[in-house]
Amino acid sequence: MNNILTLIIVNIIVAIAGWKQKSLTISGSIATMIVGTLVSIGFGYKGLIILGVFFVSSSMWSKYKKKQKQAVENKVAKGDQRDFIQVFANGGVAAIAGILYTVTQSNVWIYVFIGSIAAACADTWASEIGTLSKRKPILVSKLKRVEAGTSGAISILGTIAGFAGAVVIASFSYFLWDGIHFYSLVILSLIGFIGNIIDTVLGGYVQVLYKCTNCGIETEKISHCGKKTTYLKGISFFNNDVVNFLSIFLASLLAFVLFNSI
């Protein structure tokens, strides 16, 4: 109990620090405390380390060459400060896995947890690093080059970064849990990468997209240049947060299926 209490306190400190560093909004900081607490109760310090690797690395890449990403911020719905919904879109499955592991003590939820964070990390790294590519990305739904930051578009740099993000999470898990073998590391890395691919496909085919009536830019934002944007394509409620949650959920489901017998 004392160990869990210590981890919860550490989690609260990290969440407050994230807010102070402008990596989290106030609501995002609260959500981080909730997710971190549930993960700590379920997976102890190991789970908190995995969350920490994801959060710190994602925040680092979000702020890396921020000025160069200015044009991209005009397209995406939210900036690099994660709010309540964004935190749960990325960490909600991990929190649920923590609860289910606490209740059942079944090892499959460890793999579900790792798979979910690997997918979240892969997507974040792909997005934050991929936008720095010197070549325009290719939109998967139309196979044409589009502006950086367009949902559903891929680049070689972003793809490599996404896979690297998944490998980093899987590698930390490999060293933290004795029961995770090398072949599990490989599978978890692939699961995280597949989650990123699912995110890209959903972003290209079903994510909602708008157009600014003033400057003509295609954006995820419902308002731009001080005016309401017009609907362009996609399913109205399928914003980036929904895409993120669904892709992570599907990657986690794959982890559940593959590791359920372990």
C-alpha positions in Angstrom: 0.0 0.0 0.0 2.8 2.4 0.9 4.5 1.7 -2.5 1.3 2.5 -4.4 0.8 5.7 -2.4 4.3 6.7 -3.2 3.7 6.1 -6.9 0.4 8.1 -6.8 2.3 11.0 -5.3 5.0 10.8 -7.9 2.2 10.7 -10.6 0.6 13.8 -9.1 3.9 15.6 -9.1 4.6 14.7 -12.8 1.1 15.8 -13.8 1.6 19.2 -12.1 5.0 19.5 -13.7 3.4 18.8 -17.1 1.0 21.6 -16.5 3.7 24.0 -15.4 5.8 23.1 -18.5 2.7 23.8 -20.7 2.6 20.2 -21.9 -0.8 19.7 -20.3 -3.8 21.9 -19.7 -5.3 21.9 -16.2 -7.9 19.3 -17.4 -5.2 17.3 -19.0 -3.2 17.4 -15.8 -6.2 16.0 -13.9 -6.7 13.3 -16.5 -3.0 12.4 -16.2 -3.4 12.0 -12.5 -6.4 9.7 -13.0 -4.8 7.5 -15.7 -1.5 7.4 -13.8 -3.2 6.4 -10.6 -5.1 3.5 -12.2 -2.0 2.3 -14.0 0.0 2.5 -10.8 -2.5 0.5 -8.9 -2.5 -2.1 -11.6 1.1 -2.3 -12.7 3.1 -0.5 -10.0 6.2 1.3 -10.8 6.7 -0.6 -14.1 3.5 0.8 -15.5 4.3 4.3 -14.4 7.8 4.1 -16.0 6.1 3.1 -19.3 3.7 6.0 -19.0 6.6 8.3 -18.2 8.6 7.2 -21.2 5.6 7.9 -23.4 4.7 11.2 -21.8 8.3 12.6 -21.6 9.3 11.5 -25.2 6.0 12.8 -26.7 6.3 16.1 -24.9 9.9 16.4 -26.1 9.1 15.7 -29.7 6.1 18.1 -29.6 8.3 21.0 -28.6 11.2 20.0 -30.9 11.6 22.5 -33.7 8.3 24.1 -32.7 8.7 27.1 -34.9 9.1 24.9 -37.9 5.8 23.2 -37.1 3.8 26.5 -37.0 2.1 25.9 -40.3 1.0 22.4 -39.1 -0.7 23.9 -36.0 -3.0 25.8 -38.3 -4.3 22.5 -39.6 -4.7 20.4 -36.4 -7.6 20.9 -34.0 -5.4 21.2 -30.9 -1.9 22.4 -30.1 0.8 20.6 -28.2 -0.9 21.0 -24.8 -2.8 17.9 -24.1 -6.3 18.3 -22.6 -8.6 15.9 -20.7 -10.0 14.3 -23.8 -6.6 13.9 -25.5 -5.1 12.3 -22.4 -8.0 9.7 -22.2 -7.9 9.2 -25.9 -4.3 8.1 -25.6 -4.3 6.6 -22.1 -7.8 5.5 -21.5 -7.2 1.9 -22.7 -4.1 1.7 -20.5 -6.1 2.8 -17.5 -8.8 0.2 -18.2 -6.1 -2.4 -18.6 -4.8 -1.4 -15.1 -8.3 -1.9 -13.6 -8.8 -5.3 -15.3 -5.4 -6.5 -14.2 -6.1 -5.5 -10.6 -9.4 -7.4 -10.7 -8.3 -10.5 -12.6 -4.5 -10.7 -12.2 -4.4 -12.1 -15.7 -1.1 -11.4 -17.5 -2.9 -10.6 -20.8 -3.8 -7.2 -19.4 -0.1 -6.4 -19.1 0.3 -7.0 -22.8 -2.9 -5.0 -23.6 -1.4 -2.1 -21.5 1.9 -2.2 -23.3 0.3 -2.6 -26.7 -1.9 0.5 -26.1 1.0 2.7 -25.0 3.2 1.4 -27.9 0.4 2.4 -30.3 0.0 5.8 -28.7 3.7 6.4 -28.7 4.0 5.3 -32.4 1.3 7.7 -33.5 2.7 10.6 -31.5 6.3 10.1 -32.7 5.1 9.7 -36.3 3.0 12.9 -36.2 5.6 15.1 -34.4 8.7 13.9 -36.3 7.0 13.2 -39.6 5.9 16.8 -40.0 9.6 17.8 -40.2 10.1 15.8 -43.4 11.6 17.8 -46.2 9.2 16.0 -48.7 5.5 16.4 -48.6 3.6 13.3 -47.2 1.3 11.1 -49.3 -2.4 10.9 -48.5 -3.3 7.2 -48.3 -6.9 7.7 -49.5 -5.9 9.5 -52.8 -2.2 8.6 -53.1 -1.2 12.2 -53.7 1.2 14.5 -52.0 -0.4 16.9 -49.5 0.7 19.5 -47.0 2.5 18.3 -43.8 0.1 17.8 -40.9 -2.7 16.4 -43.1 -4.6 13.6 -41.3 -4.2 10.3 -43.2 -0.9 11.2 -44.8 2.4 9.3 -44.4 6.0 10.1 -45.0 9.1 7.9 -44.8 10.4 9.9 -41.9 7.1 9.6 -40.0 6.8 5.9 -40.7 10.3 5.2 -39.3 9.6 7.5 -36.3 6.4 5.7 -35.6 8.0 2.3 -35.6 10.8 3.6 -33.4 8.3 4.9 -30.9 6.7 1.4 -30.7 10.0 -0.3 -30.3 11.1 2.0 -27.5 8.0 1.2 -25.4 8.3 -2.5 -26.2 12.0 -2.5 -25.3 11.4 -0.8 -21.9 8.7 -3.4 -21.2 11.1 -6.2 -22.1 13.6 -5.0 -19.5 10.9 -4.3 -16.8 8.9 -7.5 -16.9 10.7 -10.8 -16.6 7.9 -12.7 -18.3 8.3 -10.7 -21.6 10.6 -12.5 -23.9 12.3 -11.2 -27.1 9.6 -12.6 -29.4 7.0 -10.7 -27.3 9.1 -7.5 -27.7 8.9 -8.0 -31.5 5.2 -8.7 -31.5 4.5 -5.7 -29.2 6.6 -3.4 -31.4 4.5 -4.6 -34.5 1.3 -4.1 -32.6 2.2 -0.5 -31.8 3.2 0.1 -35.4 0.0 -1.4 -36.7 -1.9 0.9 -34.3 -0.2 3.8 -36.0 -1.1 2.4 -39.5 -4.8 2.1 -38.4 -4.7 5.7 -37.2 -3.4 6.8 -40.6 -6.0 4.9 -42.5 -8.9 6.2 -40.3 -7.5 9.7 -40.6 -7.4 9.5 -44.4 -10.8 7.9 -44.9 -13.2 8.8 -42.1 -11.8 11.6 -39.9 -13.8 14.8 -40.3 -12.1 17.7 -42.2 -13.1 21.3 -42.6 -12.2 24.2 -44.9 -11.6 27.8 -43.8 -13.9 30.2 -45.8 -11.5 33.0 -45.3 -8.0 31.6 -46.2 -9.0 28.4 -47.8 -6.9 26.1 -45.7 -8.1 22.5 -45.0 -8.1 22.0 -41.2 -9.4 19.9 -38.4 -10.6 23.0 -36.6 -14.3 23.9 -36.5 -13.3 27.6 -36.7 -10.4 29.4 -38.4 -9.5 33.0 -39.0 -12.2 33.9 -36.5 -14.9 32.3 -38.6 -16.7 28.9 -38.6 -15.2 26.5 -41.1 -17.3 24.6 -43.6 -17.6 20.8 -43.7 -15.4 19.1 -46.3 -15.3 15.4 -45.7 -15.4 12.6 -43.1 -17.8 11.6 -40.4 -18.8 14.6 -38.3 -18.0 13.1 -34.8 -14.9 11.4 -36.0 -12.3 13.9 -34.9 -8.7 13.3 -34.1 -9.4 12.2 -30.5 -11.9 9.6 -31.7 -9.4 8.3 -34.3 -6.6 8.1 -31.7 -8.8 6.2 -29.2 -10.1 3.8 -31.8 -6.7 3.0 -33.3 -5.3 2.4 -29.8 -8.3 0.3 -28.9 -7.9 -1.9 -32.0 -4.2 -2.3 -31.4 -4.9 -3.3 -27.8 -7.6 -5.8 -29.0 -5.0 -7.4 -31.2 -2.6 -7.7 -28.2 -5.4 -9.3 -26.2 -6.1 -11.9 -29.0 -2.4 -12.7 -29.5 -1.4 -12.9 -25.9 -4.6 -14.3 -24.3 -3.3 -17.8 -24.0 -0.1 -16.7 -22.2 
